[in-house]
Amino acid sequence: MFDAPAPGPILRSLAAASALTLLSSCADAPTPAPSATTQSSQPLSQPAPTQQTTNAPAATAVSFEEWRSHFRSEALAAGVTPTIFDRAFAGVIPDPAVIAADRSQPEFTRPVWEYLEGAMSPYRVRKGQSLLAEHSTTLDGIEQRFGVDREVLVAIWGMESSFGQFMGDKSVIRSLATLAYEGRRPAFAHSQLLAALQILQHGDIQPMGMLGSWAGAMGQTQFIPTTYNSHAVDFDGDGRRDIWNSSADALASAAHYLQASGWQKGQPWGMQVQLPQGFDYALADADTRKSLAQWQALGVQTGPLAPGLAEEPATLLLPAGHRGPAFLTLNNFRAILKYNNSSSYALAVSLLGERFDGGNQVIASWPRDERPLSRSERVELQESLTAAGYDPGLPDGIIGANTRKAIRGYQQRLGWPADGFPTQKLLDQLRGGH
C-alpha cells in the first residue's frame, strides 16, 4: 500500500496525525482525513516540526480552567503579553469535534491510483494552469529568490487548500488548546499553541482570522505554527506574513520551506522507469540510494538523462508494489517529503506539477484488482508476521520501515517478489499458517 498524506506541511506532526497519517510514508494507501484530505477539490497536508516541549498538566488531573491558568503563566514567562493571551483565549473552551477527529482511526484507505487521480483531477489541472498564468510575475520573483519551480509550488497550493479555497474554519487557538489539554499528543500541541500565540503577538494575523484545520494547520499552505515562525515570508511587502489572505506570502513561504529542505534548482523530482525481468525488488527501499548510473547498470530503464544527472543519488519507489509503476526519485522528491512525509503526497505533487506543464500520465498500469488492506487487516498482518518469527514492530496498523522489512523477509521465504508491499494474498498466506 502507499502511505497516506498527512496534515499540514511542514507541520505535519499534529497535522500529520490529522489526515493521512494513519499509514506511513512509502508504503501505505492514502487515507483521507482532516487537514490532509485526498478529495480532488480539497487540501492535503504537510510535515511536522521536530520541537518538543514538556507535557501540560494531565487532563485527568486538572480542569480546563486550571490548565489554562497554568499555561497562561508559562506563555507569559515565554514573552507573550497578558493582553495577547487574554484576547486569544477569550471564550475558548475545549472543542469536542477536535477530540473526535484526533481519536478517529479510519478503517479503510483508498488505493494509491485513486488518490492520484483525485489529486490530478481535470479541474485541479485547469485551475493550476490558470493560476500559473495569473500569478506569473509573483512566481518569477519567488523562483528567482528561492530557486523552487513554480509548478511544484502551485501543485502544493492545490493539494493543501485547493488553491486557497479550503483552509479550514476552526480557531487554531481553540483546536490546539483542546489538543494540548486532552489530545493524544499534548506535548506537540502545547508547543504549537505557544508558537501560535507568538504569531499573534507578532501582529501577522488577528485571533479571529487565525483559522485552520482541527489539527492546527493554517492558511493556504497549511503550515503549523512552528513552521510558520521559522519559514513564513512577507513576500508582498505589506509588513505581515499573511499565508491566509496573501497568495504571494503563502507561495513564497512554501518555497522558503522547500529551499531549507534541500531543494536543488533545475533538478527534476524523479522519473518513471521500467524494471528488468528478475529484478531484485528488495532494492525498492527508502534507505537504498544509488546513482542513476548505478540503477541503469542494474538494468533499470530511465530514458535519456540530462547532463550531470547520472551521478545523482536516487531511490526506487514502488507505490503499489512490484505489479504497479516504478519511479526513481531524486533529492527534490525528498524535499517534498519533508513538507509532507508521505510518498503518495510527494508523488501527487510531483506529477501534478508536470501535468501543469503538459506532462504525460503515468504510463505503466496499476494493479486495480488489488484491494488495500483495512486498518484491522494491517494490524492482523503485523501480528501474524510476529507469530511467524518476524519483527514488524508494534501492531499499530501503520506499514512503516519495520513492517516492510518483515514483509520482505516473509516474501523471500516464500520465494515471492520481495517488494515489502502488504496484500490480501500475503495476509491469506499468513492466515494459513505457512
C-alpha positions as CSV (number, residue, x, y, z in Angstrom):
1,M,0.0,0.0,0.0
2,F,1.0,3.6,-0.3
3,D,1.5,5.9,2.5
4,A,-1.2,8.4,3.3
5,P,-0.5,12.1,3.2
6,A,-0.5,13.8,6.4
7,P,-1.8,17.1,7.6
8,G,-0.3,20.5,7.4
9,P,3.1,21.0,5.8
10,I,6.0,21.3,7.5
11,L,4.0,20.7,10.2
12,R,3.0,17.6,9.7
13,S,3.3,16.2,13.1
14,L,0.0,17.1,14.5
15,A,-1.4,17.8,11.2
16,A,0.0,14.7,10.0
17,A,-1.9,12.9,12.6
18,S,-4.8,14.6,11.2
19,A,-5.4,13.2,7.9
20,L,-3.5,10.6,6.2
21,T,-1.2,9.9,8.9
22,L,-2.6,6.5,9.5
23,L,-0.3,4.9,7.0
24,S,3.4,5.5,6.8
25,S,5.4,7.3,4.3
26,C,6.3,5.0,1.5
27,A,4.1,2.0,1.7
28,D,0.5,2.6,2.5
29,A,-2.5,3.6,0.6
30,P,-3.6,7.2,1.2
31,T,-6.3,7.8,3.7
32,P,-8.4,10.9,3.6
33,A,-8.7,13.0,6.7
34,P,-9.0,16.4,8.3
35,S,-6.3,18.7,7.2
36,A,-4.9,16.5,4.6
37,T,-7.8,15.3,2.6
38,T,-7.5,13.3,-0.6
39,Q,-10.5,14.8,-2.4
40,S,-9.7,16.4,-5.7
41,S,-11.4,19.6,-4.5
42,Q,-9.8,19.7,-1.1
43,P,-6.4,20.1,0.5
44,L,-3.8,17.6,1.7
45,S,-1.4,18.5,4.4
46,Q,2.2,18.6,5.5
47,P,5.2,17.8,7.5
48,A,5.5,18.4,11.2
49,P,8.1,20.1,13.3
50,T,10.6,18.4,15.4
51,Q,10.4,20.6,18.5
52,Q,9.3,19.0,21.8
53,T,8.1,20.6,25.0
54,T,7.1,19.2,28.3
55,N,3.5,18.0,28.5
56,A,1.0,20.3,30.0
57,P,-0.8,19.1,33.2
58,A,-2.8,15.9,32.5
59,A,-6.4,16.5,31.6
60,T,-7.5,13.9,34.1
61,A,-5.7,15.8,36.9
62,V,-7.0,19.3,36.4
63,S,-9.9,21.2,34.9
64,F,-9.6,23.1,31.6
65,E,-9.7,26.4,33.6
66,E,-6.8,25.2,35.8
67,W,-4.9,24.0,32.8
68,R,-5.4,27.3,31.0
69,S,-4.2,29.2,34.1
70,H,-1.1,27.1,34.2
71,F,-0.5,27.6,30.5
72,R,-1.0,31.3,30.8
73,S,1.8,31.6,33.3
74,E,4.0,29.6,31.0
75,A,3.1,31.7,28.0
76,L,3.7,35.0,29.8
77,A,7.1,33.7,31.0
78,A,7.9,33.0,27.3
79,G,7.2,36.6,26.4
80,V,3.6,36.5,25.4
81,T,1.8,39.6,26.8
82,P,-1.2,39.3,29.0
83,T,-3.3,41.3,26.5
84,I,-2.5,38.9,23.6
85,F,-3.1,35.8,25.7
86,D,-6.4,37.0,27.1
87,R,-7.7,38.1,23.7
88,A,-6.7,34.8,22.1
89,F,-8.3,32.7,24.8
90,A,-11.5,34.8,25.2
91,G,-14.4,32.4,25.3
92,V,-12.2,29.4,24.4
93,I,-13.4,26.0,25.7
94,P,-12.5,22.5,24.5
95,D,-13.9,21.5,21.1
96,P,-15.4,18.0,21.2
97,A,-15.2,17.8,17.4
98,V,-11.4,18.2,17.6
99,I,-11.1,15.4,20.1
100,A,-13.3,13.2,18.0
101,A,-11.1,13.9,14.9
102,D,-7.9,13.3,17.0
103,R,-9.1,9.9,18.1
104,S,-10.6,8.7,14.9
105,Q,-8.7,6.0,13.0
106,P,-10.1,5.4,9.5
107,E,-10.6,1.7,8.9
108,F,-10.3,1.9,5.1
109,T,-7.9,3.5,2.7
110,R,-8.1,4.5,-0.9
111,P,-5.8,2.8,-3.5
112,V,-2.9,5.0,-4.5
113,W,-4.2,5.2,-8.1
114,E,-7.5,6.6,-6.9
115,Y,-5.7,9.1,-4.7
116,L,-3.5,10.3,-7.6
117,E,-6.5,10.5,-9.9
118,G,-8.2,12.8,-7.4
119,A,-5.1,14.8,-6.8
120,M,-4.7,15.4,-10.6
121,S,-8.4,15.9,-11.4
122,P,-9.1,17.9,-14.6
123,Y,-10.4,20.8,-12.6
124,R,-7.3,21.0,-10.5
125,V,-5.1,20.8,-13.6
126,R,-7.0,23.6,-15.3
127,K,-7.2,25.8,-12.3
128,G,-3.5,25.4,-11.6
129,Q,-2.6,26.3,-15.2
130,S,-4.8,29.4,-14.9
131,L,-3.2,30.5,-11.7
132,L,0.3,29.9,-13.1
133,A,-0.5,32.4,-15.8
134,E,-2.3,34.8,-13.4
135,H,0.5,34.9,-10.9
136,S,3.4,34.7,-13.3
137,T,5.1,37.9,-12.2
138,T,4.9,36.9,-8.5
139,L,6.1,33.4,-9.3
140,D,9.0,34.8,-11.3
141,G,10.1,36.7,-8.2
142,I,9.7,33.6,-5.9
143,E,11.7,31.4,-8.3
144,Q,14.5,34.0,-8.5
145,R,14.7,34.4,-4.7
146,F,14.3,30.7,-3.6
147,G,15.1,28.6,-6.7
148,V,12.0,26.4,-6.4
149,D,10.0,25.5,-9.5
150,R,6.7,27.4,-9.8
151,E,4.8,24.3,-10.9
152,V,5.6,22.5,-7.7
153,L,4.6,25.4,-5.6
154,V,1.2,25.7,-7.3
155,A,0.8,21.9,-7.0
156,I,1.3,22.2,-3.3
157,W,-1.1,25.1,-3.1
158,G,-3.7,23.0,-4.9
159,M,-3.1,19.9,-2.7
160,E,-3.0,21.8,0.6
161,S,-6.0,24.1,0.3
162,S,-7.4,23.7,-3.3
163,F,-5.7,27.0,-4.1
164,G,-6.9,28.8,-1.0
165,Q,-10.5,27.6,-1.2
166,F,-10.4,25.2,1.7
167,M,-8.1,26.4,4.5
168,G,-10.1,25.1,7.5
169,D,-12.6,27.1,9.5
170,K,-11.6,26.2,13.1
171,S,-10.0,28.5,15.6
172,V,-6.4,27.5,15.7
173,I,-6.1,28.6,19.3
174,R,-9.2,26.6,20.4
175,S,-8.1,23.5,18.4
176,L,-4.6,23.5,19.8
177,A,-5.7,24.3,23.3
178,T,-8.1,21.3,23.1
179,L,-5.3,19.0,21.9
180,A,-2.8,20.3,24.5
181,Y,-5.4,19.7,27.2
182,E,-6.7,16.3,26.3
183,G,-5.4,15.2,22.9
184,R,-3.3,12.2,22.1
185,R,-0.1,14.3,21.6
186,P,-0.3,17.0,24.2
187,A,3.4,17.9,24.1
188,F,3.3,18.6,20.4
189,A,0.0,20.6,20.6
190,H,1.5,22.5,23.6
191,S,4.5,23.7,21.6
192,Q,2.2,24.6,18.6
193,L,-0.1,26.6,20.8
194,L,2.7,28.6,22.3
195,A,4.0,29.3,18.7
196,A,0.5,30.4,17.6
197,L,0.4,32.9,20.4
198,Q,3.8,34.2,19.3
199,I,2.3,34.7,15.8
200,L,-0.5,36.8,17.2
201,Q,2.0,38.8,19.2
202,H,4.0,39.5,16.1
203,G,0.9,41.0,14.6
204,D,0.7,38.9,11.4
205,I,-2.9,37.9,12.0
206,Q,-5.7,38.7,14.5
207,P,-7.2,35.9,16.7
208,M,-10.4,35.8,14.7
209,G,-8.6,35.4,11.5
210,M,-6.3,32.6,12.7
211,L,-8.3,29.7,11.3
212,G,-7.2,26.3,10.2
213,S,-7.7,22.6,10.4
214,W,-8.7,20.7,13.6
215,A,-5.0,19.8,14.0
216,G,-3.8,23.4,13.8
217,A,-2.6,23.6,10.2
218,M,-3.1,27.1,8.9
219,G,-3.5,29.1,5.7
220,Q,-3.3,28.4,2.0
221,T,-0.2,26.3,2.5
222,Q,-1.3,24.6,5.8
223,F,1.7,25.5,7.9
224,I,1.6,24.6,11.6
225,P,2.6,27.4,13.9
226,T,6.3,26.4,14.5
227,T,6.8,26.0,10.8
228,Y,5.2,29.4,10.2
229,N,7.5,31.0,12.7
230,S,10.6,29.6,11.0
231,H,9.7,29.8,7.4
232,A,6.7,32.2,6.7
233,V,7.7,35.1,4.4
234,D,6.2,38.6,3.8
235,F,6.7,38.5,0.0
236,D,4.1,41.1,-0.9
237,G,5.8,43.7,1.3
238,D,2.8,44.8,3.4
239,G,4.7,44.1,6.7
240,R,2.8,41.0,7.6
241,R,3.4,37.3,6.8
242,D,-0.1,36.5,5.8
243,I,-0.5,33.0,4.5
244,W,-4.3,33.2,4.9
245,N,-5.1,36.2,2.6
246,S,-1.9,36.7,0.5
247,S,-1.2,34.0,-2.1
248,A,2.2,35.7,-2.6
249,D,3.1,35.2,1.0
250,A,1.7,31.7,1.0
251,L,3.6,30.5,-2.1
252,A,6.9,32.2,-1.1
253,S,6.6,30.6,2.4
254,A,6.3,27.2,0.8
255,A,9.2,28.0,-1.4
256,H,11.3,29.0,1.6
257,Y,10.5,25.8,3.3
258,L,11.4,23.7,0.3
259,Q,14.6,25.6,-0.1
260,A,15.5,25.0,3.5
261,S,14.7,21.3,3.0
262,G,17.4,20.9,0.3
263,W,15.6,21.8,-2.9
264,Q,18.0,21.8,-5.8
265,K,17.2,24.3,-8.5
266,G,16.8,22.9,-12.0
267,Q,16.8,19.2,-10.9
268,P,13.8,17.0,-11.6
269,W,11.9,15.3,-8.8
270,G,12.5,11.9,-10.5
271,M,11.1,9.8,-13.3
272,Q,9.0,6.8,-14.2
273,V,11.2,3.8,-15.1
274,Q,11.0,0.3,-16.3
275,L,12.5,-2.6,-14.4
276,P,14.1,-5.7,-16.0
277,Q,13.0,-9.3,-15.6
278,G,14.3,-10.9,-12.5
279,F,14.9,-7.6,-10.8
280,D,15.5,-7.6,-7.0
281,Y,12.5,-5.8,-5.7
282,A,14.0,-5.6,-2.2
283,L,16.0,-2.7,-3.6
284,A,12.9,-0.6,-3.5
285,D,13.6,0.7,0.0
286,A,13.8,4.2,1.2
287,D,17.2,3.6,2.7
288,T,18.7,2.2,-0.5
289,R,20.1,5.0,-2.6
290,K,22.2,4.5,-5.8
291,S,23.2,6.9,-8.5
292,L,21.1,6.9,-11.6
293,A,24.0,5.4,-13.5
294,Q,24.2,2.6,-10.9
295,W,20.5,1.9,-11.4
296,Q,21.0,1.8,-15.1
297,A,23.7,-0.7,-14.7
298,L,21.2,-2.9,-12.9
299,G,19.0,-2.8,-16.0
300,V,16.6,-0.1,-14.9
301,Q,15.5,1.8,-18.0
302,T,15.4,5.6,-17.3
303,G,15.4,7.1,-20.7
304,P,17.9,9.9,-21.7
305,L,19.4,11.8,-18.7
306,A,20.2,15.5,-18.6
307,P,24.0,16.3,-18.4
308,G,25.3,15.7,-15.0
309,L,22.3,13.9,-13.7
310,A,23.7,10.3,-14.0
311,E,25.6,10.6,-10.7
312,E,22.7,12.0,-8.7
313,P,21.5,9.7,-5.9
314,A,18.1,8.2,-6.4
315,T,15.7,5.9,-4.5
316,L,13.4,3.3,-6.2
317,L,9.7,3.8,-5.3
318,L,7.1,1.1,-5.9
319,P,3.9,2.8,-4.7
320,A,1.7,-0.2,-5.5
321,G,4.3,-3.0,-5.2
322,H,6.0,-4.8,-8.0
323,R,2.8,-5.1,-10.0
324,G,2.5,-1.3,-10.4
325,P,4.5,1.6,-11.8
326,A,8.1,2.1,-10.7
327,F,9.8,5.5,-10.1
328,L,13.3,6.7,-9.4
329,T,13.1,9.7,-7.0
330,L,15.8,12.3,-6.5
331,N,16.7,15.0,-4.0
332,N,13.8,17.3,-4.8
333,F,11.3,14.4,-4.1
334,R,12.9,14.1,-0.7
335,A,12.4,17.9,-0.1
336,I,8.7,17.5,-0.8
337,L,8.6,14.6,1.6
338,K,9.9,17.0,4.3
339,Y,6.9,19.1,3.5
340,N,4.6,16.1,3.9
341,N,6.2,12.8,4.8
342,S,4.0,10.7,2.5
343,S,5.3,9.2,-0.7
344,S,1.8,9.3,-2.1
345,Y,1.6,13.1,-1.4
346,A,5.0,13.8,-2.8
347,L,4.3,11.8,-5.9
348,A,1.0,13.6,-6.4
349,V,2.7,17.0,-6.1
350,S,5.4,15.9,-8.5
351,L,3.1,14.5,-11.1
352,L,0.6,17.4,-10.8
353,G,3.4,19.9,-11.3
354,E,4.4,18.0,-14.5
355,R,0.7,17.9,-15.6
356,F,0.5,21.7,-15.4
357,D,3.4,21.9,-17.9
358,G,1.8,19.3,-20.3
359,G,3.4,16.2,-18.8
360,N,2.1,12.8,-19.6
361,Q,0.1,10.4,-17.5
362,V,1.7,7.5,-15.6
363,I,2.5,5.0,-18.3
364,A,2.6,1.7,-16.5
365,S,-0.7,0.2,-15.4
366,W,-1.9,0.0,-11.8
367,P,-2.9,-3.3,-10.2
368,R,-6.6,-2.2,-9.9
369,D,-7.6,-5.7,-8.8
370,E,-5.6,-5.2,-5.6
371,R,-7.7,-4.0,-2.6
372,P,-5.8,-2.1,0.0
373,L,-5.9,-3.8,3.4
374,S,-8.1,-2.2,6.0
375,R,-6.6,-0.9,9.2
376,S,-7.7,-4.0,11.2
377,E,-6.3,-6.2,8.5
378,R,-3.0,-4.4,8.7
379,V,-2.9,-5.0,12.4
380,E,-3.7,-8.6,11.8
381,L,-0.9,-8.8,9.2
382,Q,1.6,-7.4,11.7
383,E,0.5,-9.8,14.5
384,S,0.8,-12.7,12.1
385,L,4.3,-11.7,11.0
386,T,5.3,-11.6,14.6
387,A,3.9,-15.0,15.1
388,A,5.8,-16.2,12.1
389,G,9.1,-15.1,13.6
390,Y,9.5,-11.7,12.0
391,D,9.6,-8.3,13.7
392,P,7.2,-5.7,12.2
393,G,7.2,-3.6,15.4
394,L,4.1,-2.8,17.4
395,P,0.8,-3.9,15.7
396,D,-0.5,-0.4,15.1
397,G,-1.8,-0.8,11.5
398,I,1.0,1.5,10.2
399,I,3.1,0.0,7.4
400,G,6.4,1.6,8.3
401,A,10.0,0.6,7.7
402,N,10.0,-2.3,10.2
403,T,6.8,-3.8,8.8
404,R,8.1,-3.6,5.3
405,K,11.3,-5.3,6.3
406,A,9.3,-8.1,8.0
407,I,7.1,-8.4,4.9
408,R,10.2,-8.7,2.6
409,G,11.7,-11.4,4.9
410,Y,8.5,-13.4,4.7
411,Q,8.1,-12.9,0.9
412,Q,11.7,-14.1,0.4
413,R,10.9,-17.2,2.5
414,L,8.0,-17.9,0.1
415,G,10.1,-17.1,-3.0
416,W,7.8,-14.2,-3.9
417,P,9.0,-10.8,-5.2
418,A,10.3,-9.1,-2.0
419,D,8.8,-5.7,-2.6
420,G,7.6,-5.2,1.1
421,F,4.1,-4.5,-0.1
422,P,1.2,-5.7,2.0
423,T,-1.5,-7.5,0.1
424,Q,-4.6,-9.6,0.7
425,K,-2.7,-12.6,-0.8
426,L,0.1,-12.2,1.7
427,L,-2.4,-11.9,4.6
428,D,-4.2,-15.0,3.4
429,Q,-0.9,-16.9,3.3
430,L,-0.1,-15.9,6.9
431,R,-3.6,-16.9,8.0
432,G,-3.0,-20.3,6.6
433,G,-0.1,-20.6,9.0
434,H,2.5,-21.2,6.2
